[in-house]
Amino acid sequence: MFDKKKTKIKYRIWILLIIGFALIEFPGIFFINRVHPLIMGFPFIYGFVIIVWAFMCFVLFYAYKKNWGEKSDE
């Protein structure tokens, strides 16, 4: 039986993962070679990396809670 809700959750998780990995590997961050602006008291590049890693941890925790990798009974 086709479960539409699980399919939507899978697509949502994949989109969030792709966005997160694109932000982690964003090459434009190296063009911002300044200390200011500060993010959470850190220089910009450190604050940016911390925020993106927190986002990815949240996405992976969300995927774990939704049993994203579990086999379906199709």
C-alpha positions as CSV (number, residue, x, y, z in Angstrom):
1,M,0.0,0.0,0.0
2,F,1.3,3.4,-0.9
3,D,1.8,5.7,2.1
4,K,1.6,9.3,0.9
5,K,2.5,10.8,4.3
6,K,5.8,8.8,4.6
7,T,6.7,9.8,1.0
8,K,6.3,13.5,1.8
9,I,8.4,13.2,5.0
10,K,11.1,11.4,2.9
11,Y,11.2,14.2,0.3
12,R,11.2,16.9,3.1
13,I,14.2,15.2,4.8
14,W,16.1,14.8,1.5
15,I,15.5,18.5,0.6
16,L,16.7,19.6,4.1
17,L,19.8,17.4,3.8
18,I,20.7,18.8,0.4
19,I,20.2,22.4,1.6
20,G,22.4,21.6,4.7
21,F,25.2,20.0,2.7
22,A,25.1,22.9,0.2
23,L,25.5,25.4,3.1
24,I,28.4,23.4,4.6
25,E,30.3,23.3,1.3
26,F,29.4,26.8,0.2
27,P,32.6,28.2,-1.4
28,G,31.4,31.9,-1.2
29,I,32.0,31.9,2.6
30,F,35.7,32.3,1.9
31,F,35.1,35.6,0.2
32,I,34.0,37.0,3.6
33,N,37.4,37.3,5.2
34,R,36.5,39.6,8.0
35,V,36.0,39.3,11.8
36,H,32.9,41.5,11.7
37,P,30.0,40.9,11.8
38,L,30.1,38.7,14.9
39,I,27.7,35.8,15.3
40,M,27.1,34.7,18.9
41,G,30.4,36.4,19.8
42,F,32.4,34.5,17.3
43,P,33.9,35.8,14.0
44,F,31.5,35.3,11.1
45,I,33.0,32.1,9.6
46,Y,33.0,30.3,13.0
47,G,29.4,31.4,13.8
48,F,28.2,30.4,10.4
49,V,29.8,26.9,10.7
50,I,28.3,26.4,14.2
51,I,24.8,27.4,12.9
52,V,25.0,25.1,9.9
53,W,26.2,22.1,12.0
54,A,23.4,22.7,14.5
55,F,20.9,22.7,11.5
56,M,22.3,19.5,10.2
57,C,22.2,17.9,13.7
58,F,18.5,18.9,13.9
59,V,17.7,17.5,10.5
60,L,19.4,14.1,11.2
61,F,17.6,13.9,14.6
62,Y,14.3,14.6,12.8
63,A,15.1,11.9,10.3
64,Y,15.9,9.5,13.1
65,K,12.7,10.2,15.0
66,K,10.6,9.7,11.8
67,N,12.4,6.3,11.1
68,W,13.7,7.7,7.8
69,G,15.9,4.7,6.9
70,E,13.4,2.0,7.9
71,K,12.3,-0.4,5.1
72,S,8.7,0.0,3.9
73,D,6.3,-2.9,3.8
74,E,5.4,-2.4,0.1
